[in-house]
Amino acid sequence: MADLGIEPGAAVLLVWSQPSAPAALKTQAEELGAMVGAEGRVAVENMERLLMSSRAPSSFDWVLSGLLPDSCSVHSAETLAEMLRVLKPAGKLLLDEPITGTEAQAVRTPEKLLSALKLSGFTSVMETSRSDLSPEALSSLREISGYQGNASRVRVSACKPNFEVGSSTQIKLSFSKKSKAAEKPALDPNTVKMWTLSANDMGDEDVDLLDSDALLDEDDLKKPDPSTLKAASCGEGKKKKACKNCTCGLAEELEEESKGQQKNNLPKSACGSCYLGDAFRCASCPYLGMPAFKPGEKIVLDDKTLTDA
């Protein structure tokens, strides 16, 4: 235990699991107490009751789990999350866990264990040592998990990030005006002269100047035929449909056709007496309830009136 690097005054949480010899657990707790001294603190907690202990967050500098040689347990994702919660920022975790070289349901591979620690929020995750399981630890593993294969023990160290989850800080931004030299870099004088056209250059025979109007011929000035502006696939299919961003005029053309169809679909009189009033109208007359109107006067029914009728 002396080679762990635990300094005097540190707060240490020692997590153990069943079955463990009480004498071995007591010896390990006493060794930790001697290392942290009177100013430090050592707390002992069973892994199965760790989630129910409701310890204060960020209250321990170290969390040591599964270090007893006669026991070995698999750390669940909830247990790792709780250990991260009770650790102080930049606090350290040291744990022992059984591993196997092949995929198994009860025991993880070394890669899976390191990945689980990283997914739980730990940083600087690394394997420090590997050893064989003692007969007592292997028997305990098979009894608790039901795993009957071979396994070994790995020791892994990890750290909590040096900040609290949900913490915030103020970012200082400088809005001072930048100097002119910083805003615009200096240009090479020769480069500036090369790309600058002065009034003296207008009469220089070595400088070729082109009239922009001379670049257009007669065909460029002709108004194009609207049909030539349509895309090859525009309006294809059984039902004409304009493109999403139509610019050839097909969208406006289809809109005019739609308005014409709506006008043609207006109801027409079947008896010719609709203008005389309700007394002369048939039972299915679309003008029922409307006042009489002059013969030949155009009456347009809106959608609401047709629906009510």
Residue frames as qw, qx, qy, qz and C-alpha x, y, z in Angstrom:
[[0.000, 0.882, 0.471, 0.000, 0.00, 0.00, 0.00],
 [0.365, -0.707, 0.051, 0.604, 2.93, 2.33, 0.58],
 [0.349, -0.106, 0.545, 0.755, 3.75, 2.51, -3.14],
 [0.237, 0.704, 0.658, 0.124, 0.34, 3.93, -4.13],
 [0.269, 0.291, 0.085, 0.914, 1.44, 7.53, -3.63],
 [0.343, -0.787, -0.467, -0.211, -1.26, 8.49, -1.12],
 [0.258, 0.438, -0.319, 0.800, -0.17, 11.63, 0.68],
 [0.207, -0.329, -0.699, 0.600, -0.86, 12.59, 4.33],
 [0.206, 0.344, 0.224, -0.888, -4.11, 14.49, 4.79],
 [0.309, 0.034, -0.666, -0.678, -5.87, 12.75, 1.90],
 [0.680, 0.046, 0.411, -0.606, -9.46, 11.46, 2.04],
 [0.172, 0.231, -0.910, -0.297, -9.62, 7.81, 0.91],
 [0.806, 0.012, 0.154, -0.572, -12.64, 5.61, 0.20],
 [0.061, -0.289, 0.952, 0.078, -11.89, 1.88, 0.49],
 [0.785, 0.113, -0.076, -0.605, -14.45, -0.27, -1.34],
 [0.155, -0.259, 0.953, -0.027, -14.57, -4.01, -0.63],
 [0.719, 0.052, -0.346, -0.600, -16.77, -6.86, -1.82],
 [0.789, -0.244, 0.488, -0.284, -17.95, -10.20, -0.53],
 [0.771, -0.608, -0.167, 0.089, -16.45, -12.54, 0.45],
 [0.350, 0.675, -0.405, 0.508, -13.51, -10.84, 2.13],
 [0.653, -0.265, -0.572, 0.420, -11.70, -11.80, 5.30],
 [0.271, -0.938, -0.183, -0.113, -12.48, -9.21, 8.02],
 [0.662, -0.569, 0.135, 0.468, -8.90, -9.39, 9.26],
 [0.543, 0.167, 0.383, 0.729, -7.47, -8.53, 5.84],
 [0.048, 0.799, 0.370, 0.471, -9.93, -5.65, 5.44],
 [0.478, -0.867, -0.097, 0.106, -9.05, -4.29, 8.89],
 [0.681, -0.321, 0.234, 0.615, -5.32, -4.50, 8.15],
 [0.401, 0.420, 0.403, 0.707, -5.70, -2.65, 4.87],
 [0.154, -0.891, -0.299, -0.306, -7.82, 0.10, 6.49],
 [0.598, -0.739, 0.018, 0.309, -5.25, 0.54, 9.28],
 [0.628, -0.041, 0.312, 0.711, -2.41, 0.83, 6.76],
 [0.188, 0.655, 0.381, 0.625, -4.32, 3.52, 4.90],
 [0.385, -0.895, -0.217, -0.061, -5.06, 5.34, 8.15],
 [0.658, -0.512, 0.129, 0.536, -1.34, 5.41, 8.98],
 [0.502, 0.239, 0.381, 0.738, -0.56, 6.81, 5.51],
 [0.006, 0.749, 0.344, 0.566, -3.07, 9.71, 5.62],
 [0.267, 0.104, -0.491, 0.823, -2.38, 10.54, 9.26],
 [0.019, -0.480, -0.664, 0.573, -4.57, 12.38, 11.74],
 [0.210, 0.444, -0.053, -0.869, -5.47, 15.09, 9.22],
 [0.284, 0.101, -0.754, -0.584, -6.68, 12.54, 6.67],
 [0.688, 0.036, 0.382, -0.616, -9.76, 10.34, 6.53],
 [0.129, 0.130, -0.942, -0.283, -10.41, 6.71, 5.55],
 [0.694, 0.077, 0.242, -0.674, -13.94, 5.49, 4.84],
 [0.121, -0.099, 0.975, 0.159, -14.81, 1.83, 4.25],
 [0.639, 0.268, 0.111, -0.712, -17.81, 0.87, 2.11],
 [0.577, 0.100, 0.806, 0.087, -19.21, -2.37, 0.68],
 [0.018, -0.097, 0.588, 0.803, -19.53, -2.30, -3.11],
 [0.101, -0.462, -0.844, -0.254, -23.11, -3.59, -3.01],
 [0.196, -0.798, -0.501, 0.272, -24.15, -0.70, -0.74],
 [0.367, -0.160, 0.128, 0.907, -22.12, 2.00, -2.44],
 [0.045, -0.402, -0.502, -0.765, -25.05, 3.30, -4.48],
 [0.454, -0.708, -0.506, -0.193, -27.20, 3.53, -1.32],
 [0.574, -0.294, -0.353, 0.678, -24.61, 5.28, 0.82],
 [0.055, 0.930, 0.294, 0.212, -25.52, 8.80, -0.43],
 [0.600, -0.388, -0.026, 0.699, -22.05, 10.17, 0.18],
 [0.105, 0.878, 0.040, -0.465, -21.38, 13.80, -0.61],
 [0.759, 0.597, 0.086, 0.244, -20.07, 14.52, -4.12],
 [0.442, 0.692, -0.290, 0.492, -16.40, 15.44, -4.56],
 [0.598, -0.738, 0.181, -0.256, -15.47, 14.31, -1.06],
 [0.874, -0.302, 0.309, 0.221, -12.55, 11.89, -1.64],
 [0.080, 0.777, -0.520, -0.344, -9.07, 12.25, -3.12],
 [0.125, 0.300, -0.927, -0.190, -8.72, 8.49, -3.66],
 [0.866, -0.015, 0.142, -0.479, -11.06, 5.56, -4.32],
 [0.037, 0.388, -0.919, -0.058, -9.55, 2.09, -3.88],
 [0.825, 0.062, 0.123, -0.548, -11.74, -0.81, -4.98],
 [0.978, 0.158, -0.080, -0.108, -11.25, -4.57, -5.01],
 [0.270, 0.726, -0.599, 0.204, -7.65, -4.51, -3.77],
 [0.665, -0.401, 0.571, -0.267, -8.08, -7.33, -1.25],
 [0.136, 0.403, -0.853, -0.302, -6.32, -10.45, -2.55],
 [0.199, 0.111, 0.964, -0.139, -9.05, -12.90, -1.53],
 [0.405, 0.647, 0.566, -0.312, -11.90, -11.23, -3.43],
 [0.146, -0.143, 0.507, 0.837, -12.45, -9.98, -6.96],
 [0.355, 0.626, 0.616, -0.321, -15.60, -8.32, -8.34],
 [0.326, 0.394, 0.507, 0.694, -16.75, -6.86, -11.63],
 [0.008, -0.405, -0.250, 0.880, -17.53, -3.12, -11.49],
 [0.324, 0.663, 0.664, 0.123, -20.83, -2.17, -13.10],
 [0.250, 0.513, 0.225, 0.789, -21.40, 1.06, -15.00],
 [0.398, -0.822, -0.240, -0.330, -23.50, 2.43, -12.11],
 [0.758, -0.540, -0.074, 0.358, -20.71, 1.67, -9.61],
 [0.577, 0.103, 0.148, 0.797, -18.09, 3.42, -11.76],
 [0.000, -0.693, -0.274, -0.667, -20.37, 6.44, -12.14],
 [0.578, -0.790, -0.188, -0.077, -20.82, 6.65, -8.36],
 [0.750, -0.314, 0.021, 0.582, -17.06, 6.44, -7.80],
 [0.368, 0.386, 0.215, 0.818, -16.59, 9.30, -10.27],
 [0.254, -0.802, -0.300, -0.450, -19.22, 11.35, -8.42],
 [0.664, -0.732, -0.103, 0.112, -17.65, 11.03, -4.96],
 [0.720, -0.031, 0.056, 0.691, -14.13, 11.77, -6.23],
 [0.080, -0.820, -0.027, 0.565, -12.80, 15.31, -6.10],
 [0.598, 0.794, -0.098, -0.053, -11.73, 16.96, -9.35],
 [0.379, 0.665, -0.629, 0.139, -8.39, 15.40, -10.38],
 [0.676, -0.398, 0.547, -0.294, -9.00, 12.60, -7.82],
 [0.271, 0.411, -0.844, -0.213, -7.61, 9.14, -8.52],
 [0.907, -0.067, 0.128, -0.395, -9.21, 5.72, -8.82],
 [0.132, 0.447, -0.884, -0.040, -7.38, 2.43, -8.38],
 [0.842, -0.032, 0.238, -0.483, -9.24, -0.83, -8.86],
 [0.135, -0.254, 0.944, 0.163, -8.64, -4.55, -9.32],
 [0.765, 0.260, 0.140, -0.572, -10.96, -6.58, -11.55],
 [0.656, -0.051, 0.730, 0.186, -10.92, -10.07, -13.10],
 [0.432, 0.612, -0.321, -0.579, -10.35, -10.22, -16.86],
 [0.806, 0.106, 0.576, 0.082, -10.43, -12.87, -19.53],
 [0.224, -0.324, 0.574, 0.718, -8.77, -13.12, -22.93],
 [0.023, -0.286, -0.787, -0.546, -12.03, -13.91, -24.75],
 [0.387, -0.298, -0.098, -0.867, -15.50, -12.37, -24.76],
 [0.276, -0.274, -0.895, 0.219, -17.61, -13.55, -21.81],
 [0.282, -0.715, -0.449, -0.457, -20.90, -12.39, -20.34],
 [0.621, -0.740, -0.237, 0.101, -19.74, -12.13, -16.71],
 [0.582, -0.539, 0.184, 0.581, -16.07, -11.13, -17.13],
 [0.410, 0.896, -0.024, -0.168, -14.71, -8.39, -19.42],
 [0.800, 0.286, -0.009, 0.528, -11.60, -8.30, -21.56],
 [0.442, -0.399, -0.118, 0.795, -8.92, -5.70, -20.66],
 [0.099, 0.183, 0.374, 0.904, -10.00, -3.55, -23.62],
 [0.329, -0.627, -0.590, -0.386, -13.64, -3.64, -22.51],
 [0.523, -0.625, -0.405, 0.416, -12.68, -2.65, -18.97],
 [0.329, -0.225, 0.070, 0.914, -10.62, 0.34, -20.11],
 [0.073, -0.354, -0.518, -0.775, -13.44, 1.38, -22.45],
 [0.412, -0.678, -0.604, -0.071, -16.01, 1.17, -19.60],
 [0.452, -0.534, -0.244, 0.672, -13.90, 3.48, -17.44],
 [0.176, -0.034, 0.281, 0.943, -13.55, 6.02, -20.25],
 [0.221, -0.486, -0.620, -0.575, -17.27, 5.92, -20.99],
 [0.459, -0.670, -0.544, 0.214, -17.96, 6.56, -17.30],
 [0.005, -0.984, -0.039, -0.172, -16.03, 9.84, -17.52],
 [0.686, -0.595, 0.228, 0.351, -12.56, 8.88, -16.26],
 [0.483, 0.830, -0.279, 0.029, -9.38, 10.12, -17.92],
 [0.071, 0.667, -0.727, 0.147, -5.78, 8.90, -17.96],
 [0.927, -0.134, 0.225, -0.269, -7.03, 5.32, -17.85],
 [0.447, 0.585, -0.677, -0.007, -4.16, 2.82, -17.93],
 [0.952, -0.210, -0.221, -0.019, -3.31, -0.71, -16.86],
 [0.160, -0.830, 0.494, -0.202, -0.60, -0.79, -14.16],
 [0.145, -0.376, 0.911, -0.084, -0.16, -4.51, -13.45],
 [0.830, 0.035, -0.308, -0.465, -1.55, -7.96, -14.13],
 [0.129, -0.362, 0.882, -0.272, -1.39, -11.12, -12.00],
 [0.407, -0.163, -0.871, -0.220, -3.05, -14.49, -11.49],
 [0.608, -0.503, -0.043, -0.613, -6.15, -14.82, -9.37],
 [0.156, -0.318, 0.847, -0.395, -5.71, -16.54, -6.03],
 [0.216, -0.214, -0.942, -0.139, -7.72, -19.74, -5.50],
 [0.003, 0.500, 0.650, -0.572, -9.94, -17.88, -3.01],
 [0.216, 0.472, -0.071, -0.851, -10.61, -15.03, -5.47],
 [0.273, 0.106, -0.770, -0.567, -11.31, -17.43, -8.37],
 [0.140, -0.340, -0.922, 0.123, -13.72, -19.42, -6.19],
 [0.086, 0.537, 0.418, -0.728, -15.45, -16.20, -5.14],
 [0.239, 0.346, -0.381, -0.823, -15.77, -15.06, -8.77],
 [0.270, -0.066, -0.886, -0.372, -17.31, -18.36, -9.87],
 [0.096, -0.420, -0.828, 0.360, -19.70, -18.38, -6.93],
 [0.124, 0.555, 0.264, -0.779, -20.96, -14.82, -7.44],
 [0.336, 0.504, -0.315, -0.731, -21.01, -14.51, -11.25],
 [0.878, 0.218, 0.379, -0.193, -21.34, -18.11, -12.36],
 [0.498, 0.743, -0.428, -0.129, -18.34, -17.74, -14.66],
 [0.934, -0.237, 0.263, 0.042, -16.51, -21.09, -14.96],
 [0.746, 0.577, -0.118, 0.311, -13.63, -20.13, -17.27],
 [0.686, -0.180, -0.163, 0.686, -10.11, -19.03, -16.50],
 [0.020, 0.956, 0.132, 0.261, -9.44, -15.44, -15.45],
 [0.603, 0.027, -0.283, 0.746, -6.64, -13.24, -14.19],
 [0.231, -0.844, -0.339, 0.345, -6.49, -10.01, -12.18],
 [0.440, 0.479, 0.127, 0.749, -5.67, -6.60, -13.64],
 [0.277, -0.658, -0.333, 0.616, -5.02, -3.36, -11.78],
 [0.298, 0.625, 0.376, 0.616, -6.14, -0.16, -13.50],
 [0.233, -0.469, -0.282, 0.804, -5.59, 3.47, -12.51],
 [0.159, 0.656, 0.503, 0.540, -7.72, 6.39, -13.68],
 [0.167, -0.186, -0.279, 0.927, -8.36, 10.04, -12.83],
 [0.160, 0.795, 0.566, -0.145, -11.38, 12.26, -12.60],
 [0.374, 0.631, 0.171, 0.658, -11.20, 15.39, -14.80],
 [0.347, -0.150, -0.374, 0.847, -9.99, 18.50, -12.97],
 [0.286, -0.121, -0.047, -0.949, -13.43, 20.10, -13.17],
 [0.365, 0.217, 0.776, -0.466, -16.88, 19.34, -11.83],
 [0.108, 0.390, 0.796, 0.450, -19.69, 18.23, -14.12],
 [0.072, -0.837, -0.523, -0.140, -21.96, 21.25, -14.69],
 [0.408, -0.610, -0.079, 0.675, -19.36, 23.78, -13.56],
 [0.416, 0.818, 0.255, 0.307, -18.99, 27.07, -15.40],
 [0.495, -0.440, 0.003, 0.749, -16.49, 29.86, -15.64],
 [0.265, 0.902, 0.127, -0.315, -16.36, 33.31, -17.17],
 [0.715, 0.237, 0.305, 0.583, -14.50, 33.77, -20.42],
 [0.120, -0.768, 0.002, 0.629, -12.77, 37.11, -20.76],
 [0.605, 0.537, 0.426, 0.405, -13.04, 38.55, -24.24],
 [0.276, -0.467, 0.078, 0.836, -11.09, 41.56, -25.45],
 [0.410, 0.758, 0.494, 0.116, -13.06, 43.96, -27.65],
 [0.217, -0.737, 0.151, 0.622, -10.31, 46.57, -27.91],
 [0.606, 0.770, -0.042, -0.193, -9.72, 48.05, -31.33],
 [0.859, -0.029, 0.259, 0.441, -6.96, 46.44, -33.28],
 [0.188, -0.640, 0.282, 0.689, -4.15, 48.50, -34.67],
 [0.614, 0.664, -0.109, -0.413, -4.23, 49.38, -38.33],
 [0.162, 0.558, -0.798, -0.157, -1.11, 47.35, -38.92],
 [0.316, -0.037, 0.929, -0.188, -2.85, 44.27, -37.52],
 [0.613, 0.490, 0.399, -0.475, -6.05, 44.84, -39.52],
 [0.722, 0.685, -0.016, -0.091, -4.39, 45.11, -42.94],
 [0.789, -0.280, 0.286, 0.467, -1.07, 43.46, -43.71],
 [0.003, 0.741, -0.329, -0.585, 1.54, 45.42, -45.62],
 [0.834, 0.492, 0.251, -0.007, 1.64, 44.82, -49.38],
 [0.636, -0.134, 0.365, 0.666, 4.63, 44.55, -51.62],
 [0.154, 0.694, -0.040, -0.702, 4.98, 47.89, -53.52],
 [0.037, 0.273, -0.756, -0.593, 5.89, 46.08, -56.73],
 [0.079, 0.349, 0.932, 0.064, 2.76, 43.95, -56.49],
 [0.142, 0.718, 0.439, -0.521, 0.59, 47.02, -55.90],
 [0.099, 0.588, -0.344, -0.725, 2.12, 48.78, -58.91],
 [0.064, -0.046, 0.903, 0.422, 1.54, 45.76, -61.12],
 [0.009, 0.512, 0.857, 0.052, -2.20, 45.64, -60.39],
 [0.022, 0.711, 0.294, -0.638, -2.85, 49.41, -60.41],
 [0.421, 0.502, 0.515, 0.553, -4.11, 51.11, -63.57],
 [0.150, -0.558, -0.159, 0.801, -3.47, 54.84, -63.72],
 [0.442, 0.804, 0.197, -0.347, -4.66, 57.53, -66.13],
 [0.047, 0.707, -0.574, -0.410, -1.30, 57.49, -67.91],
 [0.377, -0.087, 0.908, 0.162, -1.81, 53.84, -68.77],
 [0.574, 0.594, 0.456, -0.332, -4.90, 54.67, -70.83],
 [0.487, 0.820, -0.190, -0.235, -2.71, 56.01, -73.65],
 [0.314, -0.541, 0.760, 0.177, 0.04, 53.44, -73.30],
 [0.683, 0.357, -0.460, -0.440, 0.25, 51.28, -76.42],
 [0.261, 0.258, -0.919, 0.144, 1.69, 48.40, -74.43],
 [0.297, 0.124, 0.745, -0.584, -1.51, 48.16, -72.32],
 [0.195, -0.206, -0.785, -0.550, -4.34, 46.32, -74.11],
 [0.313, 0.184, 0.512, -0.778, -7.78, 47.63, -73.08],
 [0.028, -0.282, -0.875, -0.392, -11.02, 46.02, -74.26],
 [0.413, -0.134, -0.001, -0.901, -14.41, 47.66, -74.61],
 [0.362, 0.059, 0.853, -0.372, -16.98, 45.60, -72.69],
 [0.653, 0.485, 0.190, -0.550, -19.61, 46.21, -75.41],
 [0.438, 0.557, -0.621, -0.335, -17.28, 44.69, -77.99],
 [0.140, -0.205, 0.958, -0.146, -17.45, 41.38, -76.14],
 [0.529, 0.373, 0.645, -0.406, -21.18, 41.00, -77.05],
 [0.064, 0.005, 0.711, 0.700, -22.31, 40.02, -80.58],
 [0.458, -0.102, -0.261, -0.844, -25.76, 40.30, -82.18],
 [0.629, -0.220, -0.726, -0.168, -26.89, 36.89, -80.95],
 [0.347, -0.181, -0.663, 0.638, -26.17, 37.87, -77.35],
 [0.151, 0.088, 0.163, -0.971, -28.49, 40.87, -77.66],
 [0.485, -0.184, -0.598, -0.610, -31.45, 38.85, -78.98],
 [0.597, -0.272, 0.409, -0.634, -34.26, 37.95, -76.60],
 [0.009, 0.155, -0.985, -0.077, -34.25, 34.17, -76.07],
 [0.607, -0.213, -0.533, -0.549, -37.24, 31.96, -76.82],
 [0.563, -0.455, 0.435, -0.536, -38.90, 30.96, -73.50],
 [0.982, 0.019, -0.028, -0.186, -39.20, 27.35, -74.68],
 [0.705, 0.447, -0.440, 0.330, -35.42, 27.10, -75.02],
 [0.101, -0.596, 0.522, -0.601, -34.97, 28.12, -71.38],
 [0.863, -0.304, 0.122, -0.385, -36.79, 25.08, -70.03],
 [0.306, -0.476, 0.825, 0.006, -34.76, 22.19, -68.70],
 [0.348, 0.164, -0.831, -0.402, -34.83, 18.92, -70.60],
 [0.245, -0.247, -0.926, 0.146, -36.78, 17.14, -67.84],
 [0.175, 0.162, 0.350, -0.906, -39.04, 20.09, -66.96],
 [0.622, 0.206, 0.029, -0.755, -42.73, 19.20, -67.28],
 [0.402, 0.181, -0.861, -0.255, -42.13, 15.53, -68.13],
 [0.095, 0.108, 0.911, -0.387, -44.46, 12.79, -66.96],
 [0.029, -0.555, -0.798, -0.233, -48.22, 12.25, -67.05],
 [0.190, -0.913, -0.354, 0.068, -48.81, 15.33, -64.92],
 [0.403, 0.659, -0.131, 0.621, -46.93, 18.53, -65.59],
 [0.621, -0.725, -0.190, 0.228, -44.97, 19.65, -62.59],
 [0.257, 0.889, -0.236, 0.297, -42.60, 22.60, -62.29],
 [0.646, 0.160, -0.522, 0.533, -39.20, 22.33, -60.71],
 [0.480, -0.606, -0.467, 0.429, -38.68, 23.45, -57.11],
 [0.171, -0.652, 0.032, 0.738, -36.95, 26.69, -58.15],
 [0.555, 0.541, 0.553, 0.307, -38.57, 27.12, -61.56],
 [0.132, -0.598, 0.112, 0.783, -37.16, 30.00, -63.62],
 [0.170, 0.046, 0.724, 0.667, -38.43, 29.05, -67.11],
 [0.389, 0.015, -0.085, -0.917, -42.03, 30.21, -66.57],
 [0.432, -0.165, -0.851, -0.249, -43.65, 26.78, -66.29],
 [0.164, -0.324, -0.745, 0.559, -44.74, 27.45, -62.70],
 [0.228, 0.327, 0.122, -0.909, -46.60, 30.62, -63.76],
 [0.414, 0.084, -0.636, -0.646, -48.11, 28.79, -66.72],
 [0.361, -0.238, -0.900, 0.044, -49.47, 25.99, -64.54],
 [0.024, -0.346, -0.552, 0.759, -50.83, 28.54, -62.08],
 [0.347, 0.234, -0.179, -0.891, -52.80, 30.31, -64.85],
 [0.452, -0.049, -0.799, -0.394, -54.19, 26.97, -66.07],
 [0.235, -0.281, -0.846, 0.388, -55.29, 26.16, -62.52],
 [0.164, 0.332, 0.290, -0.882, -57.13, 29.48, -62.21],
 [0.423, 0.146, -0.474, -0.758, -58.88, 28.84, -65.55],
 [0.401, -0.150, -0.899, -0.095, -60.04, 25.42, -64.42],
 [0.074, -0.322, -0.687, 0.647, -61.45, 26.87, -61.20],
 [0.313, 0.281, -0.009, -0.907, -63.50, 29.39, -63.19],
 [0.475, 0.066, -0.686, -0.547, -64.86, 26.67, -65.50],
 [0.330, -0.183, -0.909, 0.175, -65.87, 24.55, -62.51],
 [0.218, 0.054, 0.364, -0.904, -68.25, 27.23, -61.17],
 [0.309, 0.389, 0.851, -0.171, -71.86, 26.03, -60.91],
 [0.133, -0.028, -0.449, -0.883, -74.23, 26.86, -63.77],
 [0.549, 0.145, 0.361, -0.740, -77.99, 27.28, -63.72],
 [0.208, 0.090, 0.949, 0.220, -79.98, 24.27, -64.91],
 [0.195, 0.659, 0.723, -0.073, -83.44, 25.92, -65.15],
 [0.258, 0.408, 0.255, 0.838, -82.54, 29.53, -65.99],
 [0.343, -0.781, -0.343, -0.393, -84.70, 30.94, -63.14],
 [0.644, -0.261, -0.421, 0.583, -81.99, 31.38, -60.52],
 [0.200, 0.185, -0.069, 0.960, -82.01, 35.19, -60.84],
 [0.384, -0.551, -0.399, -0.624, -85.73, 35.45, -59.89],
 [0.378, -0.505, 0.464, -0.622, -85.20, 34.44, -56.24],
 [0.183, -0.169, 0.939, -0.239, -85.77, 31.47, -53.95],
 [0.646, 0.291, 0.431, -0.559, -89.47, 31.14, -54.93],
 [0.752, 0.565, -0.151, -0.303, -88.48, 30.17, -58.48],
 [0.154, 0.606, -0.780, 0.009, -85.32, 28.17, -57.72],
 [0.851, -0.044, -0.500, -0.155, -85.12, 24.38, -57.62],
 [0.791, -0.611, 0.010, -0.030, -84.16, 22.43, -54.49],
 [0.843, -0.141, 0.121, 0.504, -80.56, 21.87, -55.65],
 [0.337, 0.873, 0.050, 0.350, -79.97, 25.44, -56.79],
 [0.661, -0.040, -0.290, 0.691, -76.55, 26.72, -55.67],
 [0.055, 0.387, -0.028, 0.920, -78.01, 30.23, -55.28],
 [0.513, -0.632, -0.564, -0.139, -80.52, 29.30, -52.54],
 [0.521, -0.652, -0.303, 0.460, -80.58, 31.89, -49.79],
 [0.336, -0.144, 0.176, 0.914, -79.14, 34.63, -52.01],
 [0.309, 0.623, 0.272, -0.665, -81.15, 37.66, -53.11],
 [0.676, 0.607, 0.404, 0.105, -82.46, 37.96, -56.63],
 [0.306, -0.504, 0.342, 0.731, -80.14, 39.49, -59.22],
 [0.483, 0.636, -0.135, -0.587, -80.43, 40.89, -62.74],
 [0.928, 0.272, 0.252, 0.046, -80.44, 38.46, -65.66],
 [0.696, 0.603, -0.126, 0.368, -76.92, 38.05, -67.04],
 [0.213, -0.859, 0.369, -0.283, -75.31, 39.50, -63.93],
 [0.650, 0.288, -0.665, 0.228, -72.18, 37.52, -63.00],
 [0.673, -0.623, 0.200, -0.345, -72.51, 35.90, -59.57],
 [0.524, 0.398, -0.716, 0.233, -69.44, 34.15, -58.16],
 [0.820, -0.529, -0.086, -0.203, -69.85, 31.73, -55.27],
 [0.014, 0.684, -0.688, 0.244, -66.93, 31.36, -52.86],
 [0.448, 0.113, -0.884, 0.073, -65.86, 28.02, -51.39],
 [0.107, 0.042, 0.716, -0.689, -67.60, 28.73, -48.06],
 [0.587, 0.196, 0.067, -0.782, -70.95, 29.32, -49.72],
 [0.669, 0.207, -0.631, -0.333, -70.69, 26.11, -51.74],
 [0.270, 0.094, -0.892, 0.351, -69.78, 24.15, -48.62],
 [0.310, 0.118, 0.538, -0.775, -72.77, 25.53, -46.69],
 [0.662, 0.225, -0.205, -0.685, -75.06, 24.77, -49.60]]
